[in-house]
């Protein structure tokens, strides 16, 4: 069964003006909204240097 990563690899870098925003794209963005980004993205006002 395919997952979000498989879809993103399959879709590649096709711009939305070539292949318009669709229900699957909407579902992916909706899923990202509820994802925990702890330890991935620094919190507001925190600036960490990338090493």
C-alpha positions in Angstrom: 0.0 0.0 0.0 1.3 3.4 -0.9 1.9 6.2 1.7 2.4 9.9 1.7 6.1 9.6 0.9 5.4 7.3 -2.1 3.0 9.9 -3.5 5.4 12.8 -3.1 8.2 10.8 -4.8 5.8 9.8 -7.6 4.4 13.3 -8.0 8.0 14.7 -8.0 8.4 18.4 -8.6 5.4 18.9 -10.9 4.1 22.4 -10.4 0.4 23.0 -9.6 -0.1 25.0 -12.8 0.7 21.7 -14.7 -1.2 19.4 -12.4 -3.7 21.3 -10.2 -4.1 21.0 -6.5 -6.2 17.9 -5.8 -7.9 16.0 -2.9 -4.7 13.9 -2.2 -2.6 17.1 -2.0 -5.2 18.5 0.4 -5.1 15.4 2.6 -1.3 15.5 2.8 -1.4 19.2 3.9 -4.2 18.4 6.4 -2.1 15.5 7.8 1.0 17.8 8.2 -1.0 20.3 10.2 -1.5 17.7 13.0 2.1 16.3 12.8 4.4 16.9 15.8 7.5 18.8 14.8 9.2 18.6 18.2 13.0 18.2 17.9 12.7 18.9 14.1 11.8 22.6 14.0 13.0 25.0 16.7 10.3 26.8 18.6 9.4 30.5 18.1 12.2 32.8 19.0 14.8 30.0 19.2 17.6 30.1 16.7 19.8 27.1 16.4 22.7 26.9 14.1 22.7 24.0 11.7 25.8 22.0 11.8 
